[in-house]
Amino acid sequence: MFRISNNLIGILNFVTFLLSIPILGGGIWLSTRASTDCEKFLDGPIIALGVFLMVVSLAGLIGACCRVTWLLWVYLVVMFLLILLLFCFTVFAFVVTNKGAGQVVSGKGYKEYRLGDYSNWLQKRVNNTKNWRKIKSCLADTNICKKLGESQDSEAVFYKRNLSPIQSGCCKPPTECSFTYVNATHWTKPDGSTYPSDSDCTAWDNDQKTLCYNCQSCKAGVLANLKRDWKKVAVVNIIILVALVIVYSVGCCAFRNNQEDNAFPKWRRGGGGYS
Ligand SMILES: *[C@@H]1O[C@H](CO)[C@@H](O)[C@H](O)[C@H]1NC(C)=O
């Protein structure tokens, strides 16, 4: 009976150990061929995740199967911190993504996004030049605006479209600039400075590599997207959290077994199992 938890922890950690190999491999592969800022930004965390999973699952595997009590102790401490961290992150993310919504524009199927509507903490993150450069690079890699630009919509059809926050904020100029529509990613600026001296109107460029990527509305669109996707991430987080708590509980049983084995080795071995 008492070995079930050890075996379970052993099997679980063997599976996570196997899982860490492709993650680590993928991270290293990405780091060797990363060319854009976006890829360079991702390879570090992926390698870190792979190494972390590998080390922790090895500790759990050896600790549970070979009855190495201190390794199992390290494993449990790390698991506990992970549960705490994930819990805090989930609560924190709920708080920061609570504020902000798109603005409805009359006669348009899409909404406009304003950076000021989002929480100060998120605004600071996207206003950081280094962060924004990486996010911009990831936006360019996804080809979101390129796909939108390829649609041959007439002006009337385009205005009725339900654009995603990123498409609305990053791929077209804000409605208040009153630019003339050519196609989704080409707009003519009115002569003189009839548009508001709002920085987004001046930040717009028909160059397909620039568009509105430097606009405040683009930062707001990214945050709106984050807010929208956050609900899905939260559900995944809660599932992971429950799974971690279960694994942690089983790990505690295995730890107790190890301690009992060490405390009463003769009694345990009395059945003639090992020696
Ligand atoms: C959009 O308009 C620009 C400027 O007229 C043109 O160069 C570009 O090819 C057009 N894009 C599409 C998909 O029609």
The ligand as a Tripos MOL2 file, in Angstrom:
@<TRIPOS>MOLECULE
LIG
   14    14     1     0     0
SMALL
NO_CHARGES

@<TRIPOS>ATOM
      1 C1         -3.5090   48.9420  -51.2540 C.3       1 LIG1
      2 O1         -3.2400   50.2140  -51.8150 O.3       1 LIG1
      3 C2         -1.8750   50.4780  -52.1010 C.3       1 LIG1
      4 C3         -1.7660   51.9030  -52.5950 C.3       1 LIG1
      5 O2         -2.6350   52.1570  -53.6430 O.3       1 LIG1
      6 C4         -1.3600   49.4540  -53.1130 C.3       1 LIG1
      7 O3          0.0160   49.6760  -53.3550 O.3       1 LIG1
      8 C5         -1.5610   48.0570  -52.5420 C.3       1 LIG1
      9 O4         -1.1820   47.0840  -53.4790 O.3       1 LIG1
     10 C6         -3.0440   47.8500  -52.1720 C.3       1 LIG1
     11 N1         -3.1740   46.5550  -51.5570 N.am      1 LIG1
     12 C7         -4.0780   45.6610  -51.9890 C.2       1 LIG1
     13 C8         -4.1100   44.3610  -51.2780 C.3       1 LIG1
     14 O5         -4.8270   45.8820  -52.9000 O.2       1 LIG1
@<TRIPOS>BOND
     1     1     2 1
     2     1    10 1
     3     2     3 1
     4     3     4 1
     5     3     6 1
     6     4     5 1
     7     6     7 1
     8     6     8 1
     9     8     9 1
    10     8    10 1
    11    10    11 1
    12    11    12 1
    13    12    13 1
    14    12    14 2
@<TRIPOS>SUBSTRUCTURE
     1 LIG1         1 GROUP 0 **** ****
